[in-house]
Every structure is written in structure tokens, then in C-alpha cells.
Amino acid sequence: MARIVSSLLTLAIFLACASAALQSQIPQSTMPLAHSHKRLIADYDSNSKFLAPPFTYGAAQIPYHKLTHIIHAGVPFDANGKLQVPGQFVEPELIPRAHAAGTKVVLLIGGDVTGLEANQSAIPALLQNLKAFVTTNDYDGIDLDWEYPQSTQDTAFLLTLMTALRTAFPSPRYTLSIDAAPWTEPSYDVPHLKKVIDWFNIMTYDCAGPWTAHAQLNAPIFWDSTNPAPDECQPGGSDQESAAIFLADAPASQLNQGTPFYGYEYTNITQLYGLCPNAATTFDGACDDTVLTLNYGPNIKQLINRHGWVRHMDETSLVPYLLRKDGSPGFITYDDARSTYIRVLYSDWVQNLGGTFLWSLDADYDGHSQDLLQGMYRASRKEPLDQNLLP
């Protein structure tokens, strides 16, 4: 582990030293990210435009020039292949603004996949409905979010469905991708699916949450062997491990590592890996409603070393967390600009994956800026992190 951390920090130092030469050769204002070899993909939650000010986040707030792709989430479908487009989902400015910046926009779909599996005669209807919607609105591809295939029948149907989607949305005009969890990697049949789709978005987060009995870190970059409850987020409980799982079956160029723009507050735990008082053993749902979901920009950023909270850094996992200064209950696991920057450096340039993605754009927005996205952007370009974003 020490060698891994040392190598990563050495890389960061090298990139910082090299950035001056890079910046002197290529003015940053004339070097759009779309020209990079690495993907920077952002999930955009269509509901965020309804958030109350100052956190309203819509097409006008997105920094398109920092992204290669936007995944517009999301449109469910039913067992008959009918799309269930939410009210005001379509934003007339979104795709024209993105295309003007050289950024592609992909439609995220999901819904009654198992219902469609039981009614496969409805696949042509789904394809027809999708084709009409995608063509009318000028989307650049499809991303499927199925959480999660759980049987051999599901796995077989997933390949059938994605093959049908590929036929309807051919490459290179359209991209086709899937959101995949590392702990269920075999259920995606990666060796066959990789021949059909463009890439996998690896959801390496939610190692923490109401379903764990201990205060886990949401998205470790490296695994901490001292974790007293490894079964709560294994296999693939870190970026290092989840990448290794998928790299066994797919080329690095087809993998995008995920990073969360949100965290969790364990309201009745006082330390990292602390056990929820009501949990005698490790089991799902042990912490239940004592765990809150917090977004970075609106919620967590304002608490860092303020309002009785103190920032700590787990030097093994390379992610931060907050504890109460007075020792009273409260543990918040989250990512800041530094850990996000390190995560992308590691994924893009050490693991040499095809890129990274995030969930979700609005969760980083504080009404003015987006610290985590800036960290991703800098790392994807091999530039040093902004000094004002360092802890």
C-alpha cells in the first residue's frame, strides 16, 4: 500500500511540475477537454432544475467545456416498451449548448427491465419509441441503468437488450453504455457485452449508507485492510479493486471510474468504522434512518472545519471524513476536491482507464462554483489542482 500511495503522490508532483510547460505551450482557453484522450462524463439529474435557489441547476449552469459527455437522467420505460418521460424533462437549451461546446449528450434509460424480460415481444416497441425520442431531440447515445441483473436469465436478457439497442443505435453515430456495479460484475457478462457496447460506467460508490452496520467510507480509492466489516462493501469496495475486477474481462479503454458528489452522515456514530448502536452484528439496514444523504455543494462544503465539525483524512483510502469536534455523535463520509483529483489521476493516468464519470452535477453546486468538478477537470488534463481547493 505504501508503494501505491508513494507512486500516486510522485505522479501528482510530476504533473504539478510539468504543468507549467504544458500551460506555456497551449493556452488553456483554446484547449477544450473534448480534445483529450480521456472521457469526463457527468450525470445530469433532470430534477435539479427544480431545486430552490441558489442551488437551482439546469442547462444554464452546466460548464459544458469541462465535459466530454453528459448523461441526461433519466427516462424510465415500462414492460410494454413505452417511455415514461417526466414532465419538463426536455430542456430546449441543453443539447444545443452542449453540441456548441463539442460535448455529447446521452440519454439515460431504466425502468421495468425485468418486466420487459418477461415480455420480450415488446422490445421492438421500445426501440421504436427510443429512436423517435432520440432523433427528435438530437441525443448522441443511450446509457442503461439496471440496478441490478440478479439471475442467469437477467444476464442473458441484458445481452439481448443491448444487442438490440446497438442495432437501433449504430456506432459511431451513437454511443451505447451501461452503468455497472463491481459487486455484481459477473451478472453483466462483460466478455460478451464489451463487444456490443462502447463502455462501462463503474459505480464504485455507496460503500456506505443506511444498509451498513458500520460507518463506512462512501468511496475509498484504496482498500483499508483494517476495516472491521469488509463484507459490507465487497467485492470491489475501492477504485483499485473495482478496476481490477473489470480489467480482468474488458480493456481499460472501455472503463470509466465513478466518483460521487455526495456523502452520508451517520448521526449516531462517533468514529470511522464505528458500529451503529442498534446493530449487534453486520446486516443490511442496520443503521436505517439514522443515516442521511448529503450533497457536497449545498450541505457538506459548509461544514468542513466549521460549525463544530473537523476534517480528517484517511491516509490509506485517501478520502476525507468529518467528525464532531467535541466527540459527540456524528460521522460524515464524503469526497472533497483533493480526493476527487487524486481519484481521477489514479483512474486516468495510473490505471489508464478510458475516463471517469460523476453522479451528479447538481450535488457539487454551491450556488456559485463546483469544486469537485474542477478537481476532476484538472486531473483529466494532467494539471495541478487549484491552490484554493486544497484543504
C-alpha positions in Angstrom: 0.0 0.0 0.0 2.8 2.4 0.9 4.3 1.9 -2.6 1.0 2.6 -4.3 0.4 5.8 -2.3 4.0 6.9 -2.9 3.7 6.2 -6.6 0.5 8.2 -6.8 1.9 11.2 -4.9 5.0 11.1 -7.1 2.8 11.2 -10.1 0.9 14.2 -8.7 4.2 16.0 -8.0 5.4 15.3 -11.5 2.2 16.6 -13.1 2.4 19.7 -11.0 6.0 20.4 -12.2 5.1 19.6 -15.8 2.0 21.7 -15.9 3.9 25.0 -16.3 5.5 23.7 -19.5 2.1 22.4 -20.7 0.4 25.7 -20.0 3.1 27.7 -21.7 2.7 25.7 -24.9 -1.1 25.5 -25.1 -3.3 28.4 -23.8 -6.0 26.8 -21.7 -8.8 28.8 -23.2 -8.1 27.2 -26.6 -7.8 23.6 -25.4 -11.3 22.1 -24.9 -11.5 18.9 -22.9 -13.1 17.1 -25.9 -9.6 17.0 -27.5 -8.3 14.9 -24.5 -7.9 11.2 -24.8 -9.8 10.7 -21.5 -13.5 10.9 -21.1 -15.1 13.1 -18.4 -18.7 12.1 -18.2 -21.3 13.9 -16.0 -24.7 12.5 -14.9 -27.1 15.4 -15.0 -30.3 14.8 -13.0 -33.2 16.4 -14.8 -34.9 17.2 -11.5 -32.1 19.5 -10.4 -33.6 22.4 -12.3 -36.5 22.4 -9.8 -34.2 22.9 -6.8 -34.8 26.0 -4.8 -32.4 28.9 -5.3 -29.4 29.3 -5.0 -29.0 25.6 -5.8 -31.2 25.5 -8.9 -29.2 23.7 -11.5 -30.2 23.5 -15.2 -28.9 23.8 -18.7 -27.7 27.4 -18.0 -25.4 26.3 -15.1 -23.6 23.4 -16.8 -19.9 24.1 -17.7 -20.0 22.2 -20.9 -16.4 22.9 -21.9 -15.2 20.8 -19.0 -17.1 17.7 -20.1 -16.8 15.2 -23.0 -20.3 13.7 -22.3 -23.4 14.4 -20.4 -25.7 11.6 -19.3 -29.2 13.1 -19.1 -31.0 11.2 -16.4 -33.5 9.7 -16.8 -36.4 8.2 -18.7 -38.0 5.0 -17.4 -39.8 2.5 -19.7 -42.5 0.0 -18.8 -42.9 -3.7 -19.6 -44.6 -2.8 -22.9 -41.7 -0.7 -24.1 -43.5 2.6 -23.6 -41.3 5.6 -22.4 -42.3 7.4 -19.3 -40.8 10.8 -20.0 -41.1 13.0 -16.9 -42.8 16.4 -17.2 -40.4 19.2 -18.4 -37.7 16.6 -18.9 -36.7 18.0 -22.3 -34.7 21.3 -22.0 -34.5 23.1 -25.4 -31.2 24.7 -24.5 -29.4 21.6 -23.2 -28.3 19.8 -26.3 -27.6 22.8 -28.5 -25.4 24.3 -25.8 -23.5 21.0 -25.3 -23.0 20.5 -29.1 -21.7 24.0 -29.4 -19.0 23.2 -26.9 -18.2 19.8 -28.6 -19.9 17.9 -25.8 -22.1 14.9 -26.5 -25.4 14.2 -24.6 -26.5 10.7 -23.9 -30.0 9.6 -22.7 -30.1 7.5 -19.5 -32.9 4.9 -19.6 -34.0 2.4 -17.0 -37.2 1.0 -15.5 -39.1 -2.2 -15.8 -36.3 -4.2 -17.3 -37.5 -7.5 -15.7 -41.0 -6.8 -17.0 -39.6 -6.3 -20.5 -37.6 -9.5 -20.0 -40.9 -11.4 -19.4 -42.4 -9.6 -22.5 -39.6 -9.6 -25.0 -42.1 -9.1 -27.8 -42.2 -5.5 -26.6 -38.5 -4.9 -27.5 -39.3 -3.6 -31.0 -41.8 -1.1 -29.4 -39.1 0.1 -27.0 -36.6 0.6 -29.8 -39.1 2.4 -32.0 -40.1 4.8 -29.1 -36.4 5.4 -28.2 -35.5 6.0 -31.8 -38.2 8.6 -32.2 -37.3 10.4 -28.9 -33.6 10.3 -29.5 -33.9 11.5 -33.1 -36.4 14.3 -32.3 -34.2 15.7 -29.5 -30.8 15.0 -31.1 -29.3 12.8 -28.4 -25.9 11.2 -29.1 -26.5 7.8 -27.5 -28.1 5.6 -24.8 -26.9 4.7 -21.3 -28.8 1.9 -19.5 -29.1 1.9 -15.7 -30.3 -1.5 -14.4 -29.7 -2.0 -10.7 -29.2 -4.9 -10.9 -29.3 -8.1 -13.1 -29.6 -10.8 -10.5 -30.1 -14.1 -12.3 -28.7 -16.0 -15.3 -32.0 -15.1 -17.1 -31.3 -11.4 -16.3 -27.8 -11.7 -17.7 -28.9 -13.3 -20.9 -31.6 -10.8 -21.4 -29.2 -7.9 -20.8 -27.1 -9.0 -23.7 -30.2 -9.5 -25.9 -31.4 -6.0 -25.0 -28.1 -4.2 -25.5 -27.5 -6.0 -28.8 -30.9 -4.8 -30.0 -30.1 -1.3 -28.8 -26.8 -1.4 -30.7 -28.6 -2.4 -33.9 -31.0 0.5 -33.5 -28.3 3.0 -32.5 -25.2 2.0 -34.5 -21.7 3.1 -33.9 -20.1 5.6 -34.4 -23.1 7.9 -34.7 -24.4 6.8 -31.3 -22.6 5.7 -28.1 -24.0 2.8 -26.0 -23.0 2.3 -22.4 -24.2 0.7 -19.2 -23.9 1.6 -15.5 -22.3 -1.4 -13.7 -21.7 -2.2 -10.1 -18.4 -4.0 -9.2 -20.0 -6.3 -6.7 -22.2 -7.9 -9.4 -19.7 -7.8 -12.2 -20.4 -11.4 -13.4 -24.0 -10.6 -13.9 -23.2 -8.2 -16.8 -21.4 -10.9 -18.9 -18.6 -8.4 -19.6 -16.7 -10.7 -22.0 -19.6 -10.7 -24.4 -21.2 -7.3 -23.6 -17.9 -5.4 -24.3 -18.3 -6.4 -28.0 -21.6 -4.7 -28.2 -21.3 -1.5 -26.1 -18.8 1.3 -26.1 -18.1 1.5 -22.4 -18.9 0.6 -18.8 -19.5 3.2 -16.1 -18.3 1.5 -12.9 -20.4 2.6 -9.9 -17.7 2.4 -7.2 -19.6 4.3 -4.5 -22.2 3.6 -1.9 -19.9 1.5 0.2 -21.5 3.5 3.0 -25.2 4.1 3.7 -28.2 3.1 5.8 -27.7 -0.5 4.8 -24.4 -0.9 6.6 -23.9 -1.6 10.3 -20.7 0.4 10.5 -19.7 3.9 9.5 -18.1 3.1 6.2 -16.3 5.4 3.8 -18.5 6.0 0.8 -15.9 5.6 -2.0 -12.4 4.6 -0.9 -9.7 4.9 -3.6 -7.7 2.2 -2.0 -8.9 -0.5 0.3 -8.2 -0.3 4.1 -7.3 -3.7 5.4 -8.1 -2.6 8.9 -11.8 -2.2 8.1 -13.6 -4.4 10.7 -16.6 -5.1 8.4 -15.2 -5.7 4.9 -18.2 -7.8 3.8 -20.4 -4.6 3.9 -18.7 -3.3 0.7 -17.0 -6.2 -1.0 -16.1 -7.2 -3.6 -14.9 -4.1 -5.3 -15.1 -1.8 -2.3 -12.4 0.6 -3.7 -11.4 2.1 -7.0 -8.3 -0.1 -7.0 -10.3 -3.3 -6.6 -13.2 -2.5 -8.8 -11.0 -1.5 -11.7 -9.1 -4.8 -11.2 -12.4 -6.7 -11.4 -13.5 -5.2 -14.7 -10.0 -5.2 -16.2 -10.0 -9.0 -15.9 -12.7 -9.0 -18.6 -12.5 -5.7 -20.5 -9.8 -3.4 -21.9 -9.0 -0.3 -19.8 -10.2 2.0 -22.7 -13.8 0.7 -22.2 -13.9 1.6 -18.4 -15.0 4.8 -16.7 -14.5 5.0 -13.0 -17.3 6.7 -11.0 -16.9 9.3 -8.3 -19.7 10.6 -6.0 -20.6 14.2 -5.5 -22.5 13.3 -2.3 -21.8 11.6 1.0 -23.5 10.2 4.1 -23.9 11.4 7.7 -24.1 8.7 10.4 -25.9 10.7 13.0 -25.2 8.4 16.0 -21.7 7.2 15.4 -18.5 9.0 16.7 -15.7 7.4 14.6 -14.7 5.8 11.4 -15.9 2.2 11.2 -18.0 2.7 14.4 -20.9 0.3 14.9 -24.4 1.6 14.9 -25.8 1.2 18.4 -28.8 -0.9 17.3 -26.6 -3.3 15.3 -25.4 -6.4 17.2 -23.9 -7.8 14.0 -23.3 -6.8 10.4 -26.5 -7.0 8.4 -28.4 -4.9 5.8 -30.3 -2.0 7.1 -28.5 -1.9 10.4 -28.2 1.9 10.5 -31.6 2.6 8.8 -32.9 6.1 9.1 -30.1 7.3 11.3 -28.0 7.8 8.1 -28.6 10.9 6.0 -27.6 11.6 2.4 -25.8 14.9 2.0 -24.7 16.6 -1.3 -21.3 18.3 -1.3 -22.1 21.7 -2.6 -25.3 22.6 -0.7 -24.6 20.6 2.5 -21.1 19.3 3.2 -18.9 22.1 2.0 -20.3 24.5 4.6 -19.4 22.1 7.4 -15.7 21.5 6.7 -13.8 22.7 9.8 -16.8 24.8 10.7 -19.9 24.6 12.9 -18.3 22.1 15.3 -17.1 19.7 12.6 -13.4 18.8 12.0 -11.9 17.3 8.8 -9.9 14.1 9.0 -8.1 12.3 6.2 -7.9 8.5 5.9 -4.3 8.2 4.6 -4.9 4.6 3.4 -8.1 5.1 1.5 -7.1 8.7 0.5 -10.5 10.1 1.2 -11.7 12.6 3.9 -14.3 12.4 6.6 -15.8 14.7 9.3 -16.2 14.2 13.0 -17.7 16.3 15.7 -15.0 18.4 17.4 -16.5 17.7 20.9 -16.7 14.0 20.3 -20.4 13.9 20.2 -22.2 11.6 17.7 -21.7 12.5 14.0 -19.6 11.0 11.2 -19.7 12.3 7.6 -18.1 10.4 4.7 -17.6 12.4 1.6 -15.2 13.4 -1.2 -13.5 16.9 -1.5 -11.7 18.4 -4.4 -8.4 16.8 -3.3 -9.7 13.3 -3.1 -11.6 13.7 -6.3 -8.5 15.0 -8.0 -6.4 12.0 -6.7 -9.2 9.6 -7.7 -9.2 10.8 -11.3 -5.4 11.0 -11.5 -5.2 7.4 -10.3 -8.0 6.1 -12.6 -7.0 8.0 -15.8 -3.2 8.0 -15.6 -2.1 5.2 -13.3 -4.8 2.6 -14.1 -5.0 4.2 -17.6 -8.8 3.8 -17.8 -10.8 5.4 -20.6 -12.1 8.1 -18.3 -14.2 8.9 -15.3 -17.8 9.9 -14.6 -19.7 11.5 -11.7 -23.1 11.4 -10.0 -24.4 14.1 -10.2 -23.6 17.6 -11.4 -26.0 19.5 -9.2 -24.7 17.8 -6.0 -21.5 19.7 -6.3 -23.1 23.1 -6.9 -23.0 25.6 -4.0 -24.8 28.4 -5.9 -21.6 29.7 -7.5 -18.9 27.1 -8.1 -18.3 23.4 -8.4 -15.1 22.4 -6.6 -15.3 18.6 -7.2 -15.9 19.0 -10.9 -12.9 21.4 -11.1 -10.8 18.7 -9.4 -11.9 16.1 -12.0 -11.3 18.5 -14.9 -7.8 19.4 -13.7 -6.8 15.8 -13.1 -8.2 14.7 -16.5 -5.9 17.2 -18.2 -2.8 16.4 -16.1 -2.9 19.9 -14.5 -2.3 20.7 -10.8 -5.3 21.2 -8.5 -6.2 24.8 -7.9 -4.4 26.0 -4.7 -7.7 27.5 -3.3 -9.2 24.0 -3.4 -6.6 22.3 -1.3 -7.7 21.5 2.3 
